[in-house]
Amino acid sequence: MKLDGFGLFVDDMPTMVRFYRDVLGFEIKEGENATDVYLIKDGTLFVMYGRKDFETMTSRKYEYIKGINGHFEIALYVDTFEEVDEEYAKVIEKGARSVLEPTTEPWGQRTCFISDPEGNLIEIGSFNKPFQR
């Protein structure tokens, strides 16, 4: 098996699509009110599923945490420490919520955390060199 992408279950699809498209720059494939919305970022598939639609499809009810949650993070990389600060300032100006201002960690990474409108954590970080897989 190969990783194809990842998904996020969302309550307010239009708000979440606008955030990921307009604040973080994800490429959108569908309209804001679709049941499943496919976004692409740097060649990685990111799917948002409407919570109610998924519950209907699976004939189950699920519990969802409200507010900022720590279940997972979405990590975004930039090439330089300066870009961490610049990108953080840009996304905060566009409406992202700050969780951790840019900080240089003891292990050599400059990182910051924001959250999307439904409280999912997003890290913007760098080891001050171009990204390598």
C-alpha contacts under 8 A as a table, 3 or more apart, distances in Angstrom:
res1	aa1	res2	aa2	distance
4	D	44	T	7.45
4	D	45	L	6.59
5	G	44	T	5.78
5	G	45	L	4.42
5	G	46	F	5.64
5	G	47	V	7.50
6	F	45	L	6.55
6	F	46	F	5.22
6	F	47	V	6.20
7	G	46	F	5.71
7	G	47	V	4.47
7	G	48	M	5.51
7	G	49	Y	7.07
8	L	46	F	7.82
8	L	47	V	6.32
8	L	48	M	4.84
8	L	49	Y	6.19
9	F	48	M	5.78
9	F	49	Y	4.81
9	F	50	G	5.79
9	F	51	R	5.28
9	F	54	F	7.98
10	V	13	M	6.11
10	V	16	M	7.36
10	V	48	M	6.50
10	V	49	Y	6.04
10	V	50	G	5.17
10	V	51	R	5.43
10	V	118	E	7.52
11	D	50	G	6.06
11	D	51	R	5.67
11	D	52	K	7.59
11	D	118	E	7.81
12	D	15	T	5.65
12	D	16	M	6.26
12	D	50	G	7.59
13	M	16	M	5.16
13	M	17	V	5.96
13	M	32	E	6.28
13	M	33	N	6.31
13	M	34	A	7.87
13	M	48	M	7.71
13	M	49	Y	7.97
13	M	50	G	6.46
14	P	17	V	5.19
14	P	18	R	6.18
14	P	32	E	4.65
14	P	33	N	6.01
15	T	18	R	5.25
15	T	19	F	6.23
15	T	117	P	7.40
16	M	19	F	5.04
16	M	20	Y	6.24
16	M	116	D	7.47
16	M	117	P	6.68
16	M	118	E	7.74
17	V	20	Y	5.36
17	V	21	R	5.88
17	V	28	I	7.81
17	V	32	E	5.95
17	V	37	V	7.81
18	R	21	R	5.14
18	R	22	D	5.38
18	R	23	V	7.35
18	R	32	E	7.66
19	F	22	D	5.42
19	F	23	V	5.08
19	F	24	L	6.76
19	F	96	A	8.00
19	F	116	D	7.01
19	F	117	P	7.47
20	Y	23	V	5.74
20	Y	24	L	5.00
20	Y	25	G	6.26
20	Y	26	F	5.58
21	R	24	L	5.85
21	R	25	G	4.76
21	R	26	F	4.62
21	R	27	E	6.17
21	R	28	I	6.48
22	D	25	G	5.58
22	D	26	F	7.59
23	V	91	V	5.71
23	V	94	K	5.85
23	V	95	G	7.42
23	V	96	A	7.42
24	L	91	V	6.99
25	G	41	K	7.67
26	F	39	L	5.93
26	F	40	I	5.72
26	F	41	K	5.10
27	E	39	L	5.24
27	E	40	I	5.02
27	E	41	K	6.33
28	I	31	G	7.78
28	I	37	V	7.48
28	I	38	Y	6.22
28	I	39	L	4.47
28	I	40	I	6.62
29	K	37	V	6.76
29	K	38	Y	5.27
29	K	39	L	5.73
29	K	40	I	7.80
30	E	34	A	6.57
30	E	37	V	5.55
30	E	38	Y	6.41
31	G	34	A	5.70
31	G	37	V	7.25
32	E	37	V	7.37
34	A	37	V	5.96
35	T	49	Y	6.14
35	T	50	G	5.61
35	T	53	D	6.54
36	D	47	V	6.71
36	D	48	M	5.68
36	D	49	Y	4.70
36	D	50	G	6.57
37	V	47	V	5.60
37	V	48	M	5.13
37	V	49	Y	6.62
38	Y	45	L	6.88
38	Y	46	F	5.93
38	Y	47	V	4.61
38	Y	48	M	6.58
39	L	45	L	6.04
39	L	46	F	5.06
39	L	47	V	6.11
40	I	43	G	5.92
40	I	44	T	5.53
40	I	45	L	4.87
40	I	46	F	5.90
41	K	44	T	5.30
41	K	45	L	6.80
41	K	46	F	7.41
49	Y	53	D	7.31
49	Y	54	F	6.67
50	G	53	D	5.20
50	G	54	F	6.16
51	R	54	F	5.17
51	R	55	E	6.17
52	K	55	E	5.03
52	K	56	T	6.17
53	D	56	T	5.09
53	D	57	M	6.15
54	F	57	M	4.98
54	F	58	T	6.13
55	E	58	T	5.25
55	E	59	S	5.59
55	E	60	R	5.13
55	E	61	K	5.63
55	E	62	Y	7.21
56	T	59	S	5.05
56	T	60	R	6.92
65	I	69	N	6.68
66	K	69	N	7.34
66	K	118	E	7.25
66	K	119	G	7.15
67	G	118	E	6.45
67	G	119	G	4.94
68	I	115	S	6.88
68	I	118	E	7.21
68	I	119	G	3.79
68	I	120	N	6.07
68	I	121	L	7.19
69	N	72	F	7.90
69	N	119	G	5.73
69	N	120	N	5.87
69	N	121	L	6.99
70	G	73	E	7.42
70	G	120	N	7.39
70	G	121	L	6.93
72	F	120	N	7.44
72	F	121	L	6.83
73	E	120	N	6.84
73	E	121	L	4.80
73	E	122	I	5.33
73	E	123	E	6.73
74	I	121	L	6.41
74	I	122	I	4.68
74	I	123	E	6.13
75	A	122	I	5.83
75	A	123	E	4.68
75	A	124	I	6.10
75	A	125	G	7.45
76	L	122	I	7.39
76	L	123	E	5.93
76	L	124	I	4.83
76	L	125	G	6.43
77	Y	124	I	5.77
77	Y	125	G	5.13
77	Y	126	S	5.73
77	Y	131	F	7.04
78	V	81	F	7.84
78	V	83	E	6.13
78	V	84	V	6.50
78	V	124	I	7.20
78	V	125	G	6.23
78	V	126	S	5.42
78	V	130	P	7.41
78	V	131	F	7.30
79	D	83	E	6.91
79	D	126	S	5.86
79	D	127	F	7.26
79	D	128	N	5.58
79	D	129	K	5.05
79	D	130	P	4.54
79	D	131	F	6.30
80	T	83	E	5.21
80	T	84	V	6.74
80	T	126	S	5.85
80	T	127	F	6.97
80	T	128	N	4.14
80	T	129	K	5.99
80	T	130	P	7.53
81	F	84	V	5.21
81	F	85	D	6.84
81	F	110	R	5.88
81	F	125	G	7.77
81	F	126	S	5.92
81	F	127	F	7.20
81	F	128	N	5.35
82	E	85	D	5.31
82	E	86	E	6.22
83	E	86	E	4.82
83	E	87	E	5.79
84	V	87	E	5.37
84	V	88	Y	6.00
84	V	102	P	6.81
84	V	110	R	6.98
84	V	111	T	6.71
84	V	112	C	7.34
84	V	124	I	6.20
84	V	125	G	5.92
84	V	126	S	6.74
85	D	88	Y	5.15
85	D	89	A	6.20
85	D	102	P	6.02
86	E	89	A	5.22
86	E	90	K	6.25
87	E	90	K	4.99
87	E	91	V	6.17
87	E	124	I	7.73
88	Y	91	V	5.41
88	Y	92	I	6.12
88	Y	101	E	7.72
88	Y	102	P	7.33
88	Y	112	C	7.19
88	Y	124	I	7.34
89	A	92	I	5.27
89	A	93	E	6.10
90	K	93	E	5.16
90	K	94	K	6.30
91	V	94	K	4.93
91	V	95	G	6.35
91	V	96	A	5.49
92	I	95	G	5.19
92	I	96	A	4.69
92	I	97	R	6.34
92	I	98	S	6.79
93	E	96	A	7.29
96	A	114	I	6.26
96	A	115	S	6.23
96	A	116	D	6.13
96	A	117	P	7.38
97	R	114	I	5.35
97	R	115	S	5.30
97	R	116	D	6.89
97	R	117	P	7.75
98	S	101	E	6.70
98	S	113	F	6.45
98	S	114	I	4.52
98	S	115	S	6.62
99	V	112	C	7.60
99	V	113	F	5.13
99	V	114	I	4.90
99	V	115	S	6.69
100	L	103	T	7.75
100	L	112	C	5.16
100	L	113	F	4.81
100	L	114	I	6.73
101	E	111	T	7.94
101	E	112	C	5.18
101	E	113	F	6.75
102	P	110	R	6.56
102	P	111	T	5.35
102	P	112	C	4.38
102	P	113	F	7.73
103	T	110	R	5.43
103	T	111	T	5.49
103	T	112	C	6.29
104	T	108	G	6.55
104	T	109	Q	5.68
104	T	110	R	4.08
104	T	111	T	6.36
105	E	108	G	5.56
105	E	109	Q	5.38
105	E	110	R	6.03
105	E	111	T	7.38
106	P	109	Q	7.44
108	G	127	F	6.28
109	Q	125	G	6.72
109	Q	126	S	5.60
109	Q	127	F	4.70
109	Q	128	N	7.56
110	R	125	G	5.53
110	R	126	S	5.40
110	R	127	F	6.46
110	R	128	N	7.82
111	T	123	E	6.78
111	T	124	I	5.69
111	T	125	G	4.12
111	T	126	S	6.50
112	C	123	E	5.70
112	C	124	I	5.47
112	C	125	G	6.42
113	F	121	L	6.64
113	F	122	I	5.56
113	F	123	E	4.50
113	F	124	I	6.36
114	I	121	L	5.95
114	I	122	I	5.29
114	I	123	E	6.51
115	S	118	E	7.56
115	S	119	G	5.19
115	S	120	N	5.23
115	S	121	L	4.59
115	S	122	I	5.66
116	D	119	G	5.32
116	D	120	N	5.44
116	D	121	L	6.78
116	D	122	I	7.36
117	P	120	N	7.60
126	S	129	K	7.13
